Amino acid sequence: MHRTVAAASFLMLAAILPLDAARTYAQEAAIHADEGRPHVRWEDAGQVVGQTAFVYGKVINTHELAKLSFINFDSNRPADFAGVVFEANRAKFPASLDEAYLGKVVRMRGVVSTFKGKPQMVLADPDQIEVIDAMPELEPLTPRTQGAQRAKDGELVIAAFNVLNMFDNVDDPYHNDEGTPAKPRKQLTALAQAIKTVDADVLAMEEVENRGYLQRFVEVFLPDMGYEEVVLYEGNDGRGIDVCLLSRVPVGPVTSYRHVTFEGPQGEPRRFNRDILAVTLLPEGGKPIEAWVVHLKSNSGGREAAEPIRLAEAKQLRKMLDEELAAEPDDEIVVLGDFNDVWGSPTLNTIVGSGETALWSAATELGPNLPDTYNQGEFHSMIDFLLCSPALAKRHVSGSTHILPGSPEETGSDHNPVWATFRVK
């Protein structure tokens, strides 16, 4: 169910839902359905394979073949691009495709896929194809290469940013998202500006509702930032907030630890409240770097109840690190994100560890009085970190650790991003 509903539907929802939850259904989308979608000529459809796009061209013939119908823009066989209608949907379309489309300029909307190496668009509904008066002037596609040169030159900026409830306005029936309003457009705009200021090659994020909305955020607000890799696996959080990662550098294997079971504070079996997402980064000319994105148990419900759970998560996280570093002591790992606890706490001490495999915090160079990464109310403190394995700590560029101060109004979040630069060659 979409939260933009007719008044009658809203009244029905109000009768069966708590008032605050019902209100969330009435929110308008902060990102509109077709905002930021690429618009291309049919000859350029190969540039947007895998994306929802608008494709324009003049239809020169149509063709019926067995259980398929084709709307073609050239006479090649196979066509260099075609609209394809499967038999199951053919009755929805005009009986004569020639009469409807032949010789006319059309605009198609849908996902551009490929068949035998040629781009195509499968049309399931006639609303996906519209006859227009003439070919429009189309802007060139926005290049998505910003920052790529920095990695090639041997440096990589890695950042962590809890982005505060990046929720869409669609009810997910499998999560308790009704009580969390969609992130306002104003906050999304401020958030995007903060991300541009940080200008990270690799950005770990927390509190994102789903991969699809994160992808749309990148397409609409960050189209020129070069974030080709969008990594998000569904985690364990009841509201649906997940950890994720954007990257300009190629991504290799990704491991989710959401199903790992470990001993809780009372000896009961537990899982991570969200997930530990381990993403292998493959910078050109450098060794692989593993980014372990975390969002540990918050103090919601009181620290007395939360800290033992968070400590249990910390012990399991340290156990996983010990297992890897014992086998491969030279692995370059950064554990980053929202730890929901401060430096020197039992949680952080457990994760950092001791001895030859102890992690090093990039914030160490900021001095003993650490700046805040949580920026609200009486709880101002640093709870977001970049913790590096010994091998990666050696690659940290001195003086490169930074924190961008802000607020939900200024930077779109109640957390401040933290970032640092590492040599990759």
C-alpha positions as CSV (number, residue, x, y, z in Angstrom):
1,M,0.0,0.0,0.0
2,H,1.3,3.4,-0.9
3,R,1.1,6.1,1.8
4,T,-0.4,8.6,-0.7
5,V,-3.9,7.4,-0.4
6,A,-7.4,8.8,-1.0
7,A,-9.1,10.4,1.9
8,A,-11.5,7.5,2.3
9,S,-8.7,5.1,2.5
10,F,-6.9,7.2,5.0
11,L,-10.0,7.3,7.2
12,M,-10.2,3.6,7.0
13,L,-6.6,3.2,8.0
14,A,-7.0,5.7,10.9
15,A,-9.8,3.4,12.2
16,I,-7.5,0.4,12.4
17,L,-4.1,1.9,13.1
18,P,-2.7,4.2,15.8
19,L,-3.1,7.8,14.7
20,D,0.6,8.5,14.3
21,A,1.0,5.3,12.2
22,A,-2.0,6.2,10.0
23,R,-0.7,9.6,9.3
24,T,2.5,8.2,7.8
25,Y,0.5,6.7,5.0
26,A,-0.6,10.2,3.9
27,Q,2.9,11.4,3.2
28,E,3.9,12.4,-0.3
29,A,6.9,10.9,-1.8
30,A,10.1,12.9,-1.2
31,I,11.6,11.4,-4.4
32,H,9.1,11.3,-7.2
33,A,8.7,8.1,-9.3
34,D,10.4,9.3,-12.4
35,E,12.7,11.9,-11.0
36,G,16.3,11.5,-12.1
37,R,15.5,8.7,-14.6
38,P,17.7,8.8,-17.7
39,H,16.2,10.0,-20.9
40,V,18.0,8.6,-24.0
41,R,17.6,8.1,-27.7
42,W,17.1,4.4,-28.7
43,E,20.6,4.3,-30.2
44,D,22.0,5.0,-26.6
45,A,19.8,2.5,-24.8
46,G,22.9,0.3,-24.2
47,Q,24.2,3.0,-21.8
48,V,21.4,2.5,-19.4
49,V,21.1,-1.3,-19.2
50,G,19.7,-2.4,-15.9
51,Q,18.1,1.0,-15.2
52,T,14.5,2.3,-15.4
53,A,14.7,4.8,-18.3
54,F,12.8,6.7,-20.9
55,V,13.8,5.7,-24.4
56,Y,12.9,7.8,-27.5
57,G,12.7,7.0,-31.2
58,K,10.7,6.7,-34.4
59,V,9.1,3.3,-35.0
60,I,10.1,2.0,-38.5
61,N,8.4,-1.4,-38.3
62,T,6.6,-3.9,-36.0
63,H,6.9,-7.6,-36.1
64,E,4.9,-10.5,-34.7
65,L,6.8,-13.7,-34.1
66,A,5.3,-16.8,-32.3
67,K,4.6,-15.6,-28.8
68,L,6.4,-12.2,-29.1
69,S,5.6,-8.9,-30.6
70,F,8.3,-6.4,-31.5
71,I,8.3,-2.6,-31.9
72,N,11.5,-1.8,-33.8
73,F,13.5,1.4,-34.4
74,D,15.8,-0.1,-37.1
75,S,15.7,-2.8,-39.7
76,N,18.6,-4.9,-38.4
77,R,17.9,-8.5,-37.3
78,P,18.2,-8.7,-34.4
79,A,17.2,-5.1,-33.9
80,D,19.7,-2.8,-32.1
81,F,16.9,-1.9,-29.8
82,A,13.3,-3.0,-29.6
83,G,10.2,-2.8,-27.4
84,V,9.1,-6.4,-26.7
85,V,5.5,-7.5,-25.8
86,F,5.0,-11.1,-24.6
87,E,1.9,-13.0,-25.5
88,A,0.5,-12.9,-22.0
89,N,0.2,-9.1,-22.3
90,R,-0.5,-8.7,-26.0
91,A,-4.3,-8.3,-25.5
92,K,-3.7,-5.1,-23.5
93,F,-2.1,-3.4,-26.5
94,P,-3.8,-2.1,-29.7
95,A,-4.8,-4.9,-32.1
96,S,-2.7,-3.4,-34.8
97,L,0.7,-2.2,-33.6
98,D,1.3,-0.7,-37.0
99,E,-1.7,1.6,-36.8
100,A,-0.8,2.6,-33.3
101,Y,2.9,3.2,-33.6
102,L,4.3,2.8,-37.1
103,G,6.1,5.9,-38.4
104,K,5.5,7.7,-35.1
105,V,7.9,9.1,-32.5
106,V,7.3,7.3,-29.2
107,R,8.6,7.4,-25.7
108,M,9.0,4.1,-23.8
109,R,9.4,3.8,-20.1
110,G,10.7,0.7,-18.4
111,V,13.8,-1.3,-17.4
112,V,16.3,-1.6,-20.2
113,S,17.5,-5.2,-20.4
114,T,19.5,-7.2,-23.0
115,F,18.9,-10.2,-25.2
116,K,21.7,-11.8,-27.1
117,G,23.8,-8.7,-26.4
118,K,21.2,-6.2,-27.7
119,P,19.3,-3.8,-25.4
120,Q,15.6,-4.1,-25.3
121,M,12.6,-3.0,-23.1
122,V,9.9,-5.5,-22.2
123,L,6.5,-3.8,-22.3
124,A,3.9,-5.2,-20.0
125,D,1.4,-2.4,-20.2
126,P,0.5,0.0,-23.0
127,D,1.0,2.9,-20.6
128,Q,4.7,2.2,-21.0
129,I,4.7,3.5,-24.6
130,E,3.4,7.0,-25.6
131,V,3.2,8.6,-29.0
132,I,4.7,12.1,-28.9
133,D,4.8,15.0,-31.4
134,A,8.5,15.1,-32.1
135,M,11.9,13.9,-30.9
136,P,12.9,16.1,-27.9
137,E,16.4,17.7,-27.4
138,L,18.0,15.3,-24.9
139,E,20.8,16.2,-22.5
140,P,23.9,13.9,-22.5
141,L,23.9,11.4,-19.7
142,T,25.6,12.7,-16.6
143,P,29.1,11.2,-16.3
144,R,29.5,9.2,-13.1
145,T,33.2,9.1,-12.8
146,Q,33.9,11.8,-10.1
147,G,36.7,10.7,-7.7
148,A,37.8,7.7,-9.8
149,Q,41.2,9.3,-10.5
150,R,42.0,9.7,-6.8
151,A,41.8,5.9,-6.3
152,K,44.0,5.4,-9.4
153,D,46.5,7.8,-8.0
154,G,46.9,5.7,-4.9
155,E,44.5,7.1,-2.3
156,L,41.1,6.2,-1.0
157,V,38.8,8.2,1.2
158,I,36.7,6.0,3.5
159,A,33.7,7.4,5.5
160,A,31.0,6.4,7.8
161,F,27.7,8.2,8.2
162,N,24.5,7.3,10.1
163,V,22.0,9.1,7.8
164,L,19.0,9.1,10.2
165,N,16.0,7.1,9.0
166,M,16.3,7.2,5.2
167,F,12.7,5.9,4.9
168,D,10.5,6.0,1.8
169,N,6.8,6.7,1.9
170,V,5.8,3.1,1.1
171,D,4.5,0.8,3.8
172,D,6.6,-2.4,4.0
173,P,4.2,-5.0,5.3
174,Y,7.1,-7.1,6.6
175,H,8.6,-4.4,8.9
176,N,7.3,-2.0,11.6
177,D,8.0,1.0,9.5
178,E,4.6,2.7,9.9
179,G,5.7,4.7,12.9
180,T,8.7,6.2,11.2
181,P,7.8,9.0,8.7
182,A,9.5,9.2,5.4
183,K,12.7,11.3,5.4
184,P,11.7,14.9,4.3
185,R,12.9,16.2,1.0
186,K,14.7,19.0,2.8
187,Q,16.7,16.5,4.9
188,L,17.5,14.5,1.8
189,T,18.9,17.6,0.1
190,A,21.0,18.5,3.2
191,L,22.2,14.9,3.4
192,A,23.3,14.9,-0.2
193,Q,25.2,18.2,0.3
194,A,27.0,16.7,3.3
195,I,27.9,13.6,1.3
196,K,29.3,15.8,-1.5
197,T,31.3,17.8,1.1
198,V,32.9,14.6,2.5
199,D,33.5,13.4,-1.1
200,A,34.3,9.8,0.0
201,D,35.3,7.1,-2.4
202,V,33.7,4.5,0.0
203,L,30.8,5.6,2.1
204,A,29.4,3.3,4.8
205,M,25.8,4.2,5.8
206,E,23.4,3.2,8.6
207,E,19.6,3.6,9.0
208,V,18.7,3.1,5.3
209,E,15.3,1.3,4.7
210,N,16.0,-0.6,1.5
211,R,18.3,-0.8,-1.4
212,G,15.8,0.4,-4.0
213,Y,15.4,3.7,-2.1
214,L,19.1,4.1,-1.6
215,Q,19.6,3.6,-5.4
216,R,17.0,6.3,-6.1
217,F,18.7,8.7,-3.7
218,V,21.9,8.2,-5.6
219,E,20.2,8.7,-8.9
220,V,18.4,11.8,-7.9
221,F,20.7,13.6,-5.5
222,L,24.2,12.2,-6.2
223,P,24.2,11.4,-10.0
224,D,27.6,12.8,-10.6
225,M,29.4,11.3,-7.6
226,G,30.5,8.1,-9.3
227,Y,28.8,5.7,-6.8
228,E,28.4,2.8,-9.2
229,E,28.4,0.2,-6.4
230,V,25.3,0.2,-4.1
231,V,25.5,-2.6,-1.5
232,L,22.7,-3.3,0.9
233,Y,21.4,-6.6,2.3
234,E,18.3,-6.9,4.4
235,G,19.2,-7.1,8.0
236,N,17.5,-8.1,11.3
237,D,16.1,-4.7,12.5
238,G,12.4,-4.7,13.2
239,R,11.8,-1.3,11.7
240,G,13.8,-2.2,8.6
241,I,16.8,0.0,8.9
242,D,19.9,-1.5,7.4
243,V,23.6,-1.0,7.0
244,C,24.9,-0.4,3.5
245,L,27.8,0.9,1.4
246,L,28.3,3.2,-1.6
247,S,31.6,2.8,-3.5
248,R,33.4,4.3,-6.5
249,V,35.8,1.5,-6.5
250,P,34.8,-2.0,-7.6
251,V,33.3,-4.4,-5.1
252,G,34.2,-8.0,-4.8
253,P,32.6,-10.6,-2.5
254,V,30.1,-9.4,0.1
255,T,29.3,-11.3,3.3
256,S,26.3,-10.7,5.6
257,Y,26.5,-11.9,9.2
258,R,22.8,-11.4,9.9
259,H,22.2,-15.1,10.5
260,V,25.2,-15.7,12.8
261,T,24.0,-16.8,16.3
262,F,26.0,-16.1,19.4
263,E,25.5,-16.1,23.2
264,G,23.5,-13.2,24.6
265,P,23.9,-11.6,28.1
266,Q,21.7,-14.2,29.7
267,G,23.2,-17.1,27.8
268,E,20.4,-17.1,25.3
269,P,21.0,-17.4,21.6
270,R,21.1,-14.0,19.8
271,R,21.8,-12.4,16.5
272,F,23.1,-8.9,15.6
273,N,20.3,-6.4,16.0
274,R,21.0,-5.2,12.5
275,D,23.9,-6.9,10.7
276,I,27.6,-6.8,10.1
277,L,28.1,-6.3,6.4
278,A,31.6,-7.2,5.2
279,V,32.3,-5.7,1.7
280,T,35.5,-6.5,-0.2
281,L,36.8,-3.4,-2.0
282,L,39.1,-3.8,-5.0
283,P,41.0,-0.6,-5.5
284,E,43.0,-0.5,-8.7
285,G,46.7,-1.2,-8.1
286,G,46.2,-2.0,-4.4
287,K,45.4,-4.9,-2.1
288,P,41.7,-5.7,-1.3
289,I,40.3,-3.8,1.6
290,E,37.5,-5.2,3.7
291,A,34.9,-2.7,5.0
292,W,32.9,-4.2,7.9
293,V,29.9,-1.9,8.3
294,V,28.3,-2.0,11.8
295,H,25.4,-0.5,13.6
296,L,25.4,-1.9,17.1
297,K,22.5,-2.0,19.6
298,S,21.4,1.5,20.6
299,N,20.5,2.7,24.1
300,S,16.8,2.9,23.2
301,G,15.0,1.5,26.2
302,G,17.8,2.6,28.6
303,R,21.5,1.9,28.7
304,E,21.2,-0.6,31.5
305,A,19.2,-3.0,29.3
306,A,21.0,-2.1,26.1
307,E,24.7,-2.3,27.1
308,P,24.8,-6.0,27.8
309,I,23.3,-6.7,24.4
310,R,25.7,-4.4,22.7
311,L,28.6,-6.0,24.6
312,A,27.5,-9.4,23.4
313,E,27.5,-8.1,19.8
314,A,31.0,-6.6,20.4
315,K,32.3,-10.0,21.6
316,Q,31.0,-11.8,18.6
317,L,32.4,-9.1,16.3
318,R,35.8,-9.4,17.9
319,K,35.7,-13.2,17.6
320,M,35.1,-12.9,13.9
321,L,38.0,-10.5,13.6
322,D,40.3,-12.8,15.6
323,E,39.4,-15.7,13.3
324,E,40.3,-13.8,10.2
325,L,43.4,-12.0,11.5
326,A,44.8,-15.2,13.0
327,A,44.6,-16.8,9.5
328,E,45.6,-13.7,7.6
329,P,47.3,-11.1,9.8
330,D,48.1,-8.8,6.9
331,D,44.4,-8.4,5.8
332,E,43.4,-4.8,5.5
333,I,40.1,-4.3,7.4
334,V,38.2,-1.3,8.5
335,V,35.4,-1.8,11.0
336,L,33.2,1.3,10.6
337,G,29.9,2.8,11.4
338,D,27.7,3.6,14.4
339,F,28.9,1.7,17.5
340,N,26.4,3.5,19.8
341,D,29.1,3.7,22.5
342,V,32.0,5.9,23.3
343,W,35.8,5.4,23.2
344,G,37.0,3.5,26.3
345,S,33.7,1.8,26.9
346,P,33.5,-2.0,27.4
347,T,32.0,-2.2,23.9
348,L,34.8,-0.3,22.1
349,N,37.5,-1.9,24.3
350,T,36.2,-5.4,23.4
351,I,36.2,-4.7,19.6
352,V,39.6,-2.9,19.6
353,G,41.2,-5.8,21.4
354,S,44.8,-6.0,22.4
355,G,48.2,-7.2,21.3
356,E,49.3,-7.6,17.7
357,T,45.8,-7.8,16.3
358,A,44.4,-4.7,18.1
359,L,42.5,-2.3,16.0
360,W,43.6,1.3,15.6
361,S,41.1,4.2,15.5
362,A,41.5,6.9,12.8
363,A,40.2,9.3,15.4
364,T,43.3,8.9,17.5
365,E,45.0,11.8,15.7
366,L,42.1,14.1,16.7
367,G,43.4,14.3,20.3
368,P,42.1,13.2,23.7
369,N,38.9,15.3,23.5
370,L,37.2,13.6,20.7
371,P,34.7,15.7,18.7
372,D,31.0,14.7,18.6
373,T,29.6,12.4,15.9
374,Y,26.2,12.3,17.6
375,N,24.9,15.9,17.6
376,Q,21.6,16.0,19.5
377,G,20.5,16.9,23.0
378,E,22.4,16.0,26.1
379,F,24.0,12.9,24.5
380,H,26.6,14.8,22.3
381,S,29.5,12.3,22.0
382,M,31.7,10.4,19.5
383,I,30.1,7.1,18.8
384,D,30.9,6.6,15.1
385,F,34.4,5.3,14.3
386,L,36.8,3.9,11.7
387,L,38.7,1.1,13.4
388,C,41.6,-0.3,11.3
389,S,43.5,-3.6,11.3
390,P,47.2,-3.3,11.9
391,A,47.9,-3.6,8.1
392,L,45.4,-0.9,7.1
393,A,46.5,1.4,10.0
394,K,49.9,1.6,8.3
395,R,48.3,3.0,5.2
396,H,46.4,5.8,7.0
397,V,47.5,9.3,5.7
398,S,48.5,11.4,8.7
399,G,46.2,14.4,9.2
400,S,43.4,13.1,7.0
401,T,40.8,12.2,9.7
402,H,37.9,14.6,9.7
403,I,34.4,15.0,11.1
404,L,31.8,17.3,9.6
405,P,29.7,19.0,12.3
406,G,26.0,19.4,11.6
407,S,22.4,18.7,12.6
408,P,19.3,17.2,10.9
409,E,18.6,20.7,9.5
410,E,22.1,21.4,8.3
411,T,23.4,18.0,7.2
412,G,20.3,15.8,7.2
413,S,21.2,13.7,10.2
414,D,21.6,13.5,13.9
415,H,25.1,12.0,13.3
416,N,28.2,13.7,11.9
417,P,30.1,11.8,9.2
418,V,33.7,10.7,10.0
419,W,36.3,10.0,7.2
420,A,39.9,9.4,6.6
421,T,42.3,8.8,3.7
422,F,44.3,5.7,3.1
423,R,47.1,4.9,0.6
424,V,46.2,1.9,-1.6
425,K,49.5,1.5,-3.5
